Amino acid sequence: MELDEQIMRKAAVLVEALPYIQRFNRKIIVVKYGGSAMVDEELKRCVIQDVVLLKLVGFKPIIVHGGGKEISKWVNKVGMEPHFVNGLRVTDEATMEIAEMVLNKVNKSLVQLVNELGVKAVGISGKDGMMLKCNKKYSGGQDIGFVGDIREVNPKVIYDLLEKDFLPIICPIGYDDNYLSYNVNADDAACAIAKAVKAEKLAFLTDVEGLYRDFHDKNSLISELLVDDAQVFVDSGQLGGGMLPKLQNCIDAIREGVSRVHILDGRIPHCLLLEIFTNKGIGTAILNSREERYYYGDNKAE
C-alpha cells in the first residue's frame, strides 16, 4: 500500500526538527512579541501555538510583549492625544496609568491563550519580584515623562517560574528608586531579560522579513550575520527607522551571553517554528562567531 505523499512530508518535517529539539532541549528562549502578530487574531493564535509547542518539546520559552498600538487606542478613547519625541512616547502620569492598565490587560489575554492550549502561564510585569529597575530616560535631552531605561534586571522570579514549569509572560513596566512605575520599550526589556537569564536564543517578531543589505532590494535579505559584521553594518549608517536600535540591541545581547538572535517576520504564520526547526529557516540570524553557525549542516546559510 502506497502511503500518502502528504503524510510522508509530515514525517520528514518531524525528522528534520529532531536535531534542533535535541540541541535546544531545556534551553531558555526569549520571544519578543509585537507588531502585526499582536493585532491580527489569526497571527496571534499562530504565535501562541508556536510558543506552546516550544514549551511542550522541552524548551524554556519566555514571552516579552509590548502593546504600543493598544495603548494609543486607549489614550485616544479617553480623549487624550498621544505625543512622541524621536519615536518615544511621551508618558505623563495619566498616560502611564493607561499604559500600565492596558499592558496588564494584554498580558492576561496572552496568559489565557496559553492556558487554553494546556500550558500553565503566569503573567507578570517588571515590577513583580523587583525585576526591572529603571532610570528615567531622556530623548535628546528632553524629559519624556515616565519612560524607563533599564538599569538592573533581577531574574529570580523568572527562574522560579521556569523551575516550577510555568511559562512566564512579561510586560515591560519597570520601577525606579522611588518605586514609581515606568514604561519601558519592549525591545529593550526583551534584550535585558535575555542577557540576564543567558538565553540561548532571543527572537524578535517584527513587521519586516528580516535585515536587508539594501532595504529597497528585497533580494538582499541577510540570512545569517556574524556579530562583528552586524556592528560594522550599524556603524555604516545604512540603517534607518526602528531597525537601527533593534540591531544594536541584538549585538549587545550576543556580546553579553545570548548565543544567537533572530529577527523574524511576525506576519508569517508559525514563523518561530519555521526558523527554529527547519534547515532553511526564515528571517535573519545574528551569531556570535563562525563556530556558532547553525549546528546541523550548511543548508541554513543558503
TILO-215159 format. One record per atom (N, C-alpha, C): z, x, y. Coordinates in steps of 0.2 Angstrom, whole numbers, padded with zeros to 4 digits, always signed. Each point is the difference from the previous one (the first is absolute). Example, Ala and Ser with C-alpha at 12.3 -4.5 7.8 and 13.67 -1.06 7.14 Angstrom:
<fimars>
+0039+0066-0028/+0000-0004+0006/+0000+0004+0006/-0004-0002+0005/+0001+0004+0006/+0003-0004+0005/
</fimars>
This chain:
<fimars>
+0000+0004-0006/+0000-0004+0006/+0000+0004+0006/-0005-0001+0005/+0000+0004+0006/+0005-0003+0005/+0004+0005+0003/+0005-0002+0005/-0004-0001+0007/+0003-0004+0003/-0003-0002+0007/+0001+0006+0004/-0006+0002+0004/+0000+0006+0004/+0005+0000+0006/+0002-0006+0002/+0005-0001+0005/+0007+0002-0002/+0001-0002-0006/+0007+0002-0003/+0000+0008-0001/-0005+0003-0003/-0001+0007+0000/+0001+0004+0006/-0002-0003+0006/+0000+0003+0006/+0008+0000+0002/+0003-0006-0001/+0007+0000+0001/+0004+0005-0003/-0002+0001-0007/+0004+0005-0004/-0001+0007+0003/-0006+0001+0003/-0002+0007+0003/+0004+0001+0006/+0001-0005+0004/+0004+0000+0006/+0007+0002-0001/+0003-0003-0005/+0007+0001-0002/+0001+0007-0003/-0005+0002-0004/+0000+0007-0002/+0000+0005+0006/-0005-0001+0005/+0000+0004+0005/+0006+0000+0005/+0004-0005+0000/+0006+0000+0003/+0006+0003-0003/-0001+0001-0006/+0006+0003-0004/+0002+0007+0003/-0004+0005+0001/+0003+0006+0002/+0003+0000+0007/-0002-0005+0004/+0003-0001+0007/+0007-0003-0001/+0000-0005-0005/+0007-0003-0001/+0005+0006-0003/-0003+0004-0004/+0005+0005-0003/+0002+0005+0006/-0005+0002+0004/+0001+0005+0005/+0005-0003+0006/+0000-0006+0001/+0004-0002+0006/+0006-0005-0003/+0001+0000-0006/+0006-0004-0003/+0006+0002+0003/+0004-0004+0002/+0007+0001+0004/-0001+0003+0006/-0006+0001+0003/+0000+0003+0007/+0000-0005+0005/+0002+0002+0006/+0001-0005+0006/-0007+0000+0003/-0002-0006+0002/-0006-0001+0004/+0001-0005+0006/-0001+0003+0006/+0001-0004+0006/-0006-0004+0002/+0000-0006+0001/-0006-0004+0002/+0001-0003+0007/-0004+0003+0005/+0001-0003+0006/-0005-0006+0001/+0003-0006+0000/-0004-0006+0000/-0001-0003+0007/-0007-0001+0002/-0001-0002+0006/-0007-0002+0001/-0003-0002+0006/-0007-0002+0001/-0002-0006-0003/-0006-0001-0001/-0003-0007-0003/+0004-0002-0006/+0002+0005-0004/+0003-0002-0007/+0007-0003+0001/+0002-0001+0006/+0006-0003+0002/-0001-0007+0002/-0006-0001+0003/-0002-0007+0003/-0004-0004-0005/-0005+0003-0004/-0004-0004-0005/+0004-0002-0006/+0001-0006-0002/+0005-0002-0005/-0003+0003-0007/-0006+0000-0001/-0003+0003-0006/+0001+0007-0001/-0001+0004+0006/+0001+0007+0000/+0008+0001-0001/+0004-0004+0003/+0007+0001-0001/+0002+0000-0007/-0003-0005-0003/+0002-0001-0007/-0002+0006-0005/-0006+0002+0002/-0003+0006-0004/+0005+0006+0001/+0002+0001+0006/+0005+0006+0002/+0006+0000-0004/+0003-0006+0000/+0006-0001-0003/-0001+0000-0008/-0005-0002-0003/-0002+0001-0007/+0000+0007-0002/-0003+0004+0005/-0001+0007-0001/+0007+0003-0001/+0004-0001+0005/+0006+0003+0001/+0005-0002-0006/-0001-0006-0002/+0004-0002-0006/-0002+0003-0006/-0007+0001-0001/-0002+0003-0006/+0002+0008+0000/+0000+0003+0006/+0002+0007+0000/+0008+0000-0002/+0004-0005+0002/+0007+0000-0002/+0000-0001-0008/-0004-0004-0003/+0001-0002-0007/-0003+0005-0004/-0004+0005+0002/-0002+0005-0004/+0004+0006+0001/+0005+0000+0003/+0005+0006+0001/+0000+0004+0006/-0004-0002+0005/+0001+0003+0007/+0006-0003+0003/+0001+0003+0006/+0006-0002+0004/-0003-0001+0007/-0003-0006+0001/-0003-0002+0007/+0005-0002+0005/-0001+0002+0006/+0003-0002+0006/-0005-0003+0005/+0001-0006+0002/-0004-0003+0006/+0003+0001+0006/-0004+0003+0005/+0002+0000+0007/-0005-0004+0004/+0002-0006+0003/-0005-0004+0004/+0001+0000+0007/-0005-0002+0003/+0000-0002+0007/+0000-0007+0001/-0003-0002+0006/+0000-0007+0002/-0002-0001+0007/-0004+0004+0003/-0002+0000+0007/-0003-0006+0002/-0005-0002-0004/-0004-0006+0001/+0004-0007+0000/+0005+0000-0004/+0004-0006-0001/+0005+0000+0006/+0003+0006+0002/+0004+0001+0006/-0003-0003+0006/-0007+0003+0001/-0004-0003+0006/+0000-0007+0000/-0002-0003-0006/+0000-0007+0000/+0006-0004+0002/+0006+0002-0002/+0006-0003+0002/+0002+0001+0007/-0002+0006+0002/+0001+0002+0008/-0004-0005+0004/-0006-0002-0002/-0004-0004+0003/+0003-0008+0000/+0002-0001-0006/+0003-0007-0002/+0006-0002+0005/+0004+0005+0002/+0005-0001+0004/-0001+0001+0007/-0007+0001+0002/-0002+0000+0007/+0000+0007+0003/+0001+0005-0004/+0001+0007+0003/-0007+0003-0001/-0001+0005+0004/-0007+0004+0000/+0002+0007-0003/-0004+0001-0006/+0001+0007-0003/-0003+0006+0005/+0004+0005+0001/-0002+0006+0004/+0000+0006-0004/-0006+0004+0001/+0000+0006-0004/-0001+0006+0005/+0003+0006-0002/-0001+0006+0004/-0003+0005-0005/-0006+0003+0001/-0003+0005-0005/+0001-0003-0007/-0002-0006-0001/+0000-0003-0007/+0007-0002-0003/+0005+0002+0004/+0007-0002-0002/+0003-0006+0003/+0003-0005-0004/+0002-0006+0003/+0006+0001+0004/+0000-0002+0007/+0006+0000+0004/+0005-0005-0003/+0006+0002-0002/+0004-0004-0003/+0007-0001+0004/+0000-0005+0004/+0006-0001+0004/+0005-0004-0005/+0006-0002+0003/+0005-0003-0005/-0002-0006-0003/-0004-0004+0004/-0002-0007-0003/-0005+0002-0005/-0005+0004+0001/-0005+0002-0005/+0003+0003-0006/+0005+0004+0001/+0003+0003-0006/+0003-0005-0005/+0003-0005+0003/+0003-0005-0003/-0005-0004-0005/-0006-0001+0004/-0005-0004-0004/-0003+0005-0006/-0001+0006+0002/-0002+0005-0005/+0004+0000-0006/+0007+0001+0001/+0004+0000-0006/+0000-0006-0004/+0000-0006+0003/+0000-0006-0003/-0007-0001-0004/-0006+0002+0003/-0006-0001-0003/-0001+0005-0006/+0002+0007+0001/+0000+0005-0005/+0004-0002-0006/+0006-0003+0001/+0004-0002-0006/-0003-0006-0003/-0003-0004+0003/-0003-0006-0003/-0006+0002-0004/-0004+0005+0002/-0006+0003-0004/+0003+0003-0006/+0006+0004+0001/+0003+0004-0005/+0002-0005-0006/+0003-0005+0002/+0002-0005-0006/-0005-0004-0003/-0006-0001+0004/-0006-0003-0004/-0003+0005-0005/+0000+0006+0002/-0002+0005-0005/+0005+0001-0006/+0006+0000+0001/+0005-0001-0005/-0002-0005-0005/-0001-0006+0003/-0001-0006-0004/-0006+0001-0004/-0006+0003+0002/-0006+0001-0003/+0001+0004-0006/+0004+0006+0001/+0002+0004-0006/+0004-0003-0005/+0005-0004+0002/+0005-0003-0004/-0004-0005-0005/-0005-0004+0003/-0004-0005-0003/-0004+0004-0006/-0001+0006+0000/-0004+0004-0005/+0005+0003-0005/+0006-0002+0001/+0005+0002-0006/+0003+0007+0002/-0001+0003+0006/+0003+0006+0001/+0006-0001+0005/+0005+0003+0000/+0006-0001+0005/-0001+0005+0006/-0001-0004+0005/-0001+0004+0007/+0006-0001+0004/+0001+0005+0004/+0006-0001+0005/-0003+0002+0007/+0000-0005+0005/-0002+0002+0007/+0005+0002+0004/-0001+0006+0004/+0005+0003+0004/-0004+0002+0006/+0004+0002+0006/-0003+0003+0005/+0003+0007+0001/-0002+0004+0005/+0003+0006+0001/+0007+0001+0002/+0002-0006+0002/+0008-0001+0002/+0004+0000-0006/-0003-0003-0006/+0004+0000-0006/+0002+0007-0003/+0006+0001-0001/+0002+0006-0003/+0000+0006+0005/-0001-0002+0007/-0001+0005+0005/-0006+0005-0002/-0005-0004-0002/-0006+0004-0002/-0004+0004+0005/-0002-0004+0005/-0005+0003+0005/+0004+0001+0007/+0002+0006+0001/+0003+0001+0007/-0005+0003+0005/+0000-0003+0006/-0005+0001+0005/+0002+0003+0006/-0004+0003+0004/+0000+0001+0007/-0004-0005+0003/+0001-0001+0007/-0005-0004+0004/-0006+0004+0001/-0006-0004-0001/-0006+0003+0000/-0003-0001+0007/-0003+0005+0003/-0004-0001+0006/-0007+0001-0001/-0004-0003+0004/-0008+0000+0000/-0002+0003+0006/-0002+0007-0001/-0003+0003+0006/+0005+0000+0006/+0007+0001-0002/+0005+0000+0005/+0003-0007+0002/-0004-0005-0002/+0002-0007+0002/+0005-0003-0005/+0005-0004+0003/+0005-0004-0004/-0004-0006-0003/+0000+0000-0007/-0003-0006-0003/+0005-0005-0003/+0006+0001+0001/+0005-0004-0002/+0003+0002-0007/+0001-0005-0004/+0004+0002-0007/-0006+0002-0005/-0003+0005+0001/-0005+0003-0005/+0004+0007-0002/+0000+0000-0006/+0004+0006-0003/-0004+0006-0003/+0002+0006+0001/-0003+0006-0003/+0005+0002-0005/-0002+0000-0007/+0005+0001-0005/+0003+0007+0000/+0006+0001+0000/+0004+0006+0001/+0002+0003-0007/+0002-0005-0004/+0004+0001-0006/-0001-0005-0005/-0001+0001-0006/-0001-0005-0006/+0006+0002-0005/+0003-0006-0001/+0005+0001-0006/-0002-0005-0005/-0003+0004-0006/-0003-0004-0005/+0004-0003-0005/+0007+0001+0001/+0004-0002-0006/-0001-0007-0002/+0000-0005+0004/-0001-0007-0002/-0007-0001-0004/-0005+0004+0002/-0006+0000-0004/+0001+0002-0007/+0003+0006+0000/+0001+0003-0007/+0005-0005-0004/+0005-0003+0003/+0004-0005-0004/-0004-0006-0003/-0005-0002+0005/-0004-0006-0003/-0005+0002-0005/-0003+0006+0000/-0004+0002-0005/+0003+0001-0006/+0006+0003+0000/+0004+0002-0006/+0002-0007-0004/+0001-0005+0004/+0002-0007-0003/-0006-0004-0001/-0006+0003+0000/-0007-0003-0002/-0002-0005+0005/+0002+0000+0006/-0003-0004+0005/-0006+0003+0004/-0004-0004+0002/-0006+0002+0004/+0002+0000+0008/+0001+0005+0003/+0002-0001+0007/-0006-0002+0005/+0001-0004+0004/-0005-0002+0005/+0004+0000+0007/-0003+0005+0004/+0003+0002+0006/-0004-0002+0006/+0004-0003+0005/-0003-0001+0007/+0002+0005+0005/-0004+0002+0004/+0002+0006+0005/+0004-0002+0006/+0006-0002-0001/+0005-0001+0005/+0005+0006-0001/+0001+0004+0005/+0005+0005+0000/+0006-0001+0005/+0004+0005+0001/+0006-0001+0005/+0001+0007+0003/+0004-0001+0006/+0001+0006+0003/+0008+0002+0000/+0002+0005+0004/+0007+0002-0001/+0005-0006+0002/-0003-0005+0004/+0004-0005+0002/-0001-0006-0004/-0003+0001-0006/-0002-0005-0005/-0004-0006+0003/-0004+0001+0005/-0005-0005+0003/-0006+0001-0005/-0003-0006+0000/-0006-0001-0004/-0007+0003+0003/-0004+0004-0004/-0006+0003+0003/-0006-0002-0005/-0005-0002+0004/-0007-0001-0004/-0003+0007-0001/-0002+0001-0007/-0003+0007-0001/-0007-0002-0003/-0004+0005+0002/-0007-0001-0003/+0000+0001-0007/-0003-0005-0004/+0000+0000-0007/-0003+0006-0004/-0005+0003+0003/-0003+0006-0002/+0006+0006+0000/+0003+0000+0006/+0005+0006+0001/+0006-0001-0006/+0002-0007+0000/+0005-0001-0005/-0002+0001-0007/-0006-0001-0002/-0002+0001-0007/+0000+0008-0001/-0003+0004+0005/+0000+0007-0001/+0007+0003-0001/+0005-0002+0005/+0006+0002+0000/+0004-0001-0007/-0001-0006-0002/+0003-0002-0006/-0003+0004-0006/-0007+0000+0000/-0003+0004-0006/+0003+0007+0000/+0001+0003+0006/+0002+0007+0000/+0007+0000-0002/+0004-0005+0002/+0007+0001-0002/+0002-0001-0008/-0005-0004-0003/+0001-0001-0007/-0004+0004-0004/-0004+0005+0003/-0005+0005-0003/-0004-0004-0005/-0004-0005+0003/-0004-0004-0004/-0006+0004-0003/-0002-0002-0005/-0006+0003-0003/-0007-0002+0003/+0000-0006+0002/-0005-0003+0004/+0002-0004+0006/-0004+0000+0005/+0001-0004+0006/-0007-0004+0001/-0001-0006+0000/-0006-0004+0000/+0000-0004+0007/-0005+0001+0004/-0001-0004+0006/-0005-0005-0001/+0002-0007+0000/-0006-0005+0000/-0002-0001+0007/-0006+0001+0002/-0003-0001+0006/-0006-0004+0000/-0003-0001+0006/-0006-0004+0001/-0006+0004+0001/+0000+0006-0003/-0006+0005+0000/-0001+0002-0008/-0005+0003-0001/-0002+0002-0007/+0004+0006-0002/+0002+0004+0005/+0003+0006-0001/-0002+0005+0006/+0000+0006-0001/-0001+0005+0006/-0007+0002-0001/-0004+0000+0006/-0007+0002+0001/+0000+0006+0004/-0005+0005-0003/-0001+0006+0005/-0004-0003+0006/-0004-0005+0000/-0003-0003+0006/+0001-0008-0001/+0004-0003+0004/+0002-0007-0001/-0006-0004+0000/-0005+0002+0004/-0006-0004+0001/-0005+0001-0006/+0001+0005-0005/-0004+0001-0006/+0004-0002-0006/-0001-0006-0002/+0004-0003-0006/-0001+0004-0006/-0005+0005-0001/-0001+0004-0005/+0004+0006+0000/+0004+0001+0005/+0004+0006+0001/+0007-0001-0002/+0002-0005-0004/+0007-0001-0002/+0002+0006-0004/+0006+0002+0001/+0003+0006-0003/+0004-0002-0006/-0001+0001-0006/+0004-0002-0006/+0006+0004-0001/+0000+0007+0001/+0006+0004+0000/+0000+0005+0006/+0006+0002+0002/+0000+0004+0006/+0007+0004-0001/-0001+0007+0000/+0006+0004-0001/+0004+0000+0007/+0007+0000+0000/+0004-0001+0005/-0002+0005+0006/-0002+0006-0001/-0001+0005+0005/-0007-0002+0004/-0005-0003-0005/-0006-0002+0003/+0001-0007+0004/+0005-0004-0002/+0002-0006+0004/+0002+0002+0007/+0005+0005+0000/+0002+0003+0007/-0005+0002+0004/-0005+0004-0003/-0006+0002+0004/-0003-0006+0003/-0001-0005-0004/-0004-0006+0002/+0004-0004+0006/+0007+0000+0000/+0004-0003+0005/-0001+0004+0006/+0000+0007+0000/+0000+0004+0005/-0007+0000+0004/-0005-0002-0004/-0007+0001+0003/-0001-0005+0005/+0004-0006+0000/-0001-0005+0005/-0005-0005-0001/-0003+0000-0007/-0005-0004-0002/+0003-0007-0001/+0006-0001-0002/+0003-0006-0001/+0002-0004+0006/+0000-0007-0001/+0002-0004+0006/+0004-0006-0003/+0002-0004+0005/+0004-0006-0002/+0006+0001-0004/+0001-0005-0005/+0006+0001-0004/+0000+0005-0005/-0006+0002-0002/+0000+0005-0006/+0003+0007+0002/+0000+0002+0006/+0003+0006+0002/+0007+0001-0002/+0004-0005+0003/+0008+0001-0002/+0001-0001-0008/-0004-0005-0003/+0000-0001-0007/-0001+0006-0004/-0005+0004+0002/-0002+0006-0004/+0005+0005+0001/+0003+0001+0006/+0005+0005+0002/+0007-0002-0004/+0001-0006-0001/+0006-0003-0004/-0001+0003-0007/-0007-0001-0003/-0001+0002-0007/+0001+0007-0001/-0002+0004+0005/+0001+0008+0000/+0007+0001+0000/+0004-0003+0004/+0007+0002+0001/+0004-0002-0007/-0002-0006-0003/+0003-0002-0006/-0001+0005-0006/-0007+0003+0000/-0001+0004-0006/+0004+0007+0002/+0000+0002+0006/+0003+0006+0001/+0008+0000-0001/+0002-0006+0000/+0008-0001-0001/+0001-0003-0007/-0005+0001-0005/+0002-0001-0007/-0003-0006-0004/-0004-0004+0004/-0004-0005-0004/-0006+0003-0003/-0001-0001-0006/-0006+0003-0004/-0007-0001+0003/-0001-0007+0001/-0007-0002+0002/+0001-0006+0004/-0005-0001+0005/+0000-0006+0004/-0007-0003-0001/+0000-0007+0000/-0006-0004-0001/-0001-0004+0006/-0006+0000+0003/-0002-0005+0005/-0005-0005-0003/+0002-0006-0001/-0004-0005-0003/-0002-0006+0004/-0006-0003-0002/-0002-0006+0003/+0003-0006-0003/+0005-0003+0004/+0004-0005-0003/-0004-0007+0000/-0006+0000+0002/-0005-0006+0000/-0003+0000-0007/+0000+0005-0004/-0002+0000-0007/+0005-0002-0004/-0001-0006-0004/+0004-0002-0005/+0002+0005-0005/+0007+0001-0001/+0003+0005-0005/-0002+0007+0001/+0000+0002+0007/-0002+0006+0002/+0005+0005-0003/+0006-0001+0000/+0005+0004-0003/-0001+0002-0007/-0002-0005-0004/-0001+0002-0007/-0007+0004-0001/-0005-0002+0004/-0006+0004+0000/+0001+0007+0002/+0004+0002+0004/+0001+0007+0002/+0005+0003-0005/+0005-0003-0002/+0005+0004-0004/-0002+0000-0007/-0004-0005-0003/-0001+0000-0007/-0007+0002-0002/-0004+0001+0004/-0007+0002-0002/-0002+0007+0002/-0005+0003-0004/-0002+0006+0002/-0004+0001+0006/-0004-0005+0002/-0004+0000+0006/+0004-0001+0006/+0005-0005+0000/+0004-0002+0005/-0004-0002+0006/+0004-0002+0006/-0003-0003+0006/+0004+0003+0005/-0003+0000+0007/+0004+0002+0005/+0001+0008+0001/+0004+0002+0003/+0001+0007+0002/+0007+0003-0003/+0000+0005-0004/+0006+0003-0002/+0001+0007+0003/+0006+0001+0003/+0002+0006+0003/+0005+0004-0004/-0002+0006-0002/+0004+0004-0005/+0003+0006+0003/+0005+0002-0004/+0004+0006+0003/-0004+0006-0001/-0003+0001-0006/-0004+0007-0001/-0005-0002-0005/-0004+0005-0002/-0005+0000-0005/+0003-0001-0007/+0006+0002-0001/+0003-0001-0006/+0003-0007-0001/+0000-0004+0006/+0002-0006-0001/-0005-0005+0000/-0006+0002-0002/-0006-0005+0000/+0001-0004-0006/-0004-0006+0000/+0001-0005-0005/+0001+0003-0007/+0005-0002-0004/+0002+0003-0006/-0005+0000-0006/-0004-0005+0000/-0004-0001-0005/-0007+0000+0001/-0003+0006-0001/-0007+0001+0001/-0002+0000+0007/-0007+0001+0001/-0003+0001+0007/-0003-0006+0002/+0000-0005-0003/-0004-0006+0001/+0003-0003+0007/+0006+0000+0001/+0003-0003+0006/-0003+0003+0007/-0002+0006-0001/-0002+0003+0007/-0008-0001+0001/-0003-0004-0004/-0007-0001+0001/-0001-0003+0006/
</fimars>
